[in-house]
Every structure is written in structure tokens, then in C-alpha cells.
């Protein structure tokens, strides 16, 4: 299957969070860690140690809320974050435009890996958490057919999802 796929979206903080969870272990494991700290703190609290139990519960709550807060702060501090992205993908490259402020063409050879999450596609320009990542949410596509064509382009030119 060939041809181009056009898509468009307005980035949201959740898109950035999705990209970070897919690449950065701290973002991925923080909710689990908060849950374990909470469970341990409840056990400590029920065993009669009120102060350490309450402290642990507070720490678990802090861990749980810091990641989403950090994502929102980073998102709101980025000058292009809230602008609509228009993109076209074909057999040669992925081209993205953010209004009149930024344009980029990313040949498929510059994308060593990609991941698909429950919210969309995460395109990485370097292995691991280094380098820019692009979060392309499912809502960017007009329909499932366009989403599937984009996935096919990724598989054909970059390889299977990591």
C-alpha cells in the first residue's frame, strides 16, 4: 500500500505524558512506585505507627501528582506546544508544520524506532529517552483507515513497533 497520509492535531499535555511514559522509566514506573509506597504505608498505619504511616501516604500522594504536574509545566512552557500540527507522511518522509513557526521533514531513516500506545504513536529520533520524540495521537487521523495507512508506513520504513 502506498500513497500519502494527511493528518492534523492540536497537542495536549496528555500526548507529552504518553511520549514520556513510553521512553523514560521514571515516568512509566512512578504510578506503580506510588502504589507500593501507599500500600506499605497503609500497613504501617494499621500496625499502629501513625506518624510514619501518614508520612508514607503523603509521600505516595506526592509521587503520584508530581509527574502529571511536571508534564503540564513542561507543556505550558514550550512556545509551540499548544499550536496545531499539520503533517503528511508518504514513502519518503514525514513532514510536519506548526503554523508558520516551524516546519520539519523527517526522512524515515532518521526514525530508528517507534512505539504504539493506547493513545497514539510515539516516534523517536534516537534509541531510548534521548533526542526528540514526536507524539502523534490517534485523534490526529480522520478515520481508522488513515491511522492504519500511517502504521503501515511506519512498519514498512522503520520496522515493527518497539
C-alpha positions as CSV (number, residue, x, y, z in Angstrom):
1,X,0.0,0.0,0.0
2,X,1.4,3.4,-0.9
3,X,0.3,6.9,-1.1
4,X,0.4,9.7,1.4
5,X,-1.5,10.1,4.7
6,X,-2.5,13.6,5.9
7,X,-3.3,14.3,9.5
8,X,-3.7,17.1,11.9
9,X,-3.9,17.6,15.7
10,X,-3.6,20.1,18.5
11,X,-1.2,18.8,21.1
12,X,-2.3,18.3,24.6
13,X,-0.3,17.6,27.8
14,X,-1.5,14.0,27.8
15,X,0.2,13.5,24.5
16,X,3.5,14.6,26.0
17,X,2.9,12.4,29.1
18,X,2.3,9.5,26.8
19,X,5.6,10.0,25.0
20,X,7.5,10.3,28.2
21,X,5.9,7.2,29.7
22,X,6.9,5.2,26.6
23,X,10.6,6.3,26.8
24,X,11.5,7.4,30.3
25,X,11.4,4.7,33.0
26,X,10.7,7.2,35.8
27,X,7.6,8.4,34.2
28,X,6.4,4.8,33.4
29,X,7.1,3.4,36.9
30,X,6.2,6.3,39.1
31,X,2.5,5.3,39.5
32,X,3.5,1.8,40.4
33,X,6.0,3.0,42.9
34,X,3.4,5.4,44.4
35,X,1.0,2.5,44.8
36,X,3.6,0.3,46.6
37,X,4.6,3.1,48.9
38,X,0.9,3.7,49.6
39,X,0.2,0.0,50.3
40,X,3.2,-0.2,52.6
41,X,2.2,3.0,54.4
42,X,-1.3,1.7,55.0
43,X,0.2,-1.5,56.5
44,X,2.5,0.7,58.7
45,X,-0.5,2.8,59.7
46,X,-2.7,-0.2,60.6
47,X,0.1,-1.6,62.7
48,X,-0.2,1.4,65.0
49,X,2.6,3.6,63.7
50,X,0.6,6.7,62.9
51,X,3.3,9.2,62.1
52,X,5.3,7.0,59.7
53,X,2.2,5.7,58.1
54,X,0.8,9.2,57.4
55,X,4.2,10.3,56.2
56,X,4.3,7.4,53.7
57,X,0.8,8.2,52.5
58,X,1.8,11.8,51.9
59,X,4.9,10.7,50.0
60,X,2.8,8.3,47.9
61,X,0.4,11.2,47.0
62,X,3.3,13.5,46.2
63,X,4.9,10.9,43.9
64,X,1.5,10.3,42.2
65,X,0.9,14.0,41.4
66,X,4.4,15.3,40.6
67,X,4.7,13.6,37.3
68,X,1.4,15.0,35.8
69,X,2.2,18.4,37.2
70,X,5.7,18.3,35.6
71,X,4.3,17.3,32.3
72,X,1.8,20.2,32.4
73,X,4.5,22.7,33.4
74,X,6.8,21.5,30.6
75,X,3.9,21.6,28.1
76,X,2.8,25.1,29.0
77,X,6.4,26.4,28.9
78,X,7.1,25.2,25.4
79,X,6.4,28.0,22.9
80,X,5.0,25.7,20.2
81,X,3.2,23.1,22.3
82,X,-0.3,24.3,22.0
83,X,-0.2,25.1,18.3
84,X,-1.9,22.9,15.7
85,X,0.4,20.4,13.9
86,X,-0.3,19.5,10.3
87,X,1.5,16.5,8.9
88,X,1.9,14.4,5.8
89,X,3.5,11.0,5.6
90,X,4.5,9.2,2.5
91,X,7.0,6.6,1.3
92,X,9.8,9.2,1.6
93,X,9.4,11.0,4.8
94,X,7.2,12.6,7.5
95,X,6.6,16.3,7.1
96,X,5.2,18.4,9.9
97,X,4.3,22.0,10.1
98,X,3.4,24.0,13.2
99,X,1.6,27.1,11.8
100,X,4.1,29.5,10.2
101,X,6.5,28.9,13.1
102,X,8.2,25.6,12.4
103,X,8.5,23.1,9.5
104,X,10.4,19.9,9.6
105,X,10.9,17.0,7.3
106,X,11.9,13.7,8.9
107,X,13.2,11.0,6.5
108,X,12.2,7.6,7.7
109,X,15.9,6.8,8.1
110,X,16.1,9.3,10.9
111,X,13.5,7.4,12.9
112,X,15.2,4.4,14.4
113,X,12.2,3.3,16.4
114,X,8.6,3.9,17.2
115,X,6.1,2.7,19.7
116,X,2.3,2.5,19.7
117,X,0.5,3.2,22.9
118,X,-3.2,3.3,23.8
119,X,-3.3,7.0,22.9
120,X,-1.2,7.0,19.7
121,X,2.1,6.7,18.0
122,X,5.4,7.8,19.6
123,X,8.2,8.4,17.1
124,X,11.7,8.6,18.4
125,X,14.7,10.1,16.6
126,X,17.1,8.2,18.8
127,X,17.0,5.0,20.7
128,X,15.9,5.3,24.4
129,X,14.9,8.5,26.0
130,X,17.5,10.7,24.3
131,X,16.6,13.0,21.4
132,X,13.3,14.5,20.3
133,X,10.2,12.4,20.4
134,X,7.0,13.1,18.4
135,X,3.7,12.0,19.9
136,X,1.0,11.6,17.2
137,X,-2.3,10.9,18.9
138,X,-5.0,8.7,17.3
139,X,-7.3,11.8,17.2
140,X,-5.0,13.3,14.5
141,X,-6.4,10.9,11.9
142,X,-9.7,11.4,10.2
143,X,-10.5,7.6,10.4
144,X,-9.1,4.2,11.2
145,X,-8.1,3.8,7.5
146,X,-5.8,6.8,7.7
147,X,-4.4,5.6,11.0
148,X,-3.8,2.1,9.6
149,X,-2.0,3.6,6.5
150,X,0.3,5.6,8.8
151,X,1.0,2.4,10.8
152,X,1.8,0.6,7.6
153,X,4.2,3.3,6.5
154,X,6.0,3.0,9.9
155,X,6.3,-0.7,9.7
156,X,7.5,-0.7,6.1
157,X,10.1,2.1,6.5
158,X,11.1,1.9,10.2
159,X,10.3,-1.6,11.2
160,X,7.9,-3.2,13.7
161,X,6.9,-1.2,16.8
162,X,9.4,-1.4,19.7
